[in-house]
């Protein structure tokens, strides 16, 4: 795992210690960030289910202002914190440990308005906790996502899940994985 472009280009990131996360390949990551590049300068980023932080740290490398990382797995949190420290971006990164569903249930108006959100839940969530993901999507768009913000939803290509208040404007499939690019719908 490495940073592909920006000020930290070529810097290695510590990989996950366990199988709990699914690192993205460099080829897919490059394609994803080719699409997002115009949106990143000065952006505020939410990296949900962040694992070791590859997506949010890539954003910081490419000019994002700040990234909030949400992760519950202890081993991934340890690696995430080490990666943030190695890149010396502690002043531009915040780690939020624990259950992100609980965090988003509470009122947090104006605490975390974001331009780019990575929604990369474990694949089993689409089957086991789909309704929670849909509630999360509503909460994101009503409180935490800028009006022209983007949600990048990574999931198994065989699965589909409509996320209320979000509309897909682009979709890419790479092998067994799909990346959906979504924007808030006009209510």
Order of alpha helices (4+ residues) and beta strands (2+ residues): alpha-beta-alpha-beta-alpha-beta-alpha-beta-alpha-alpha-beta-beta-beta
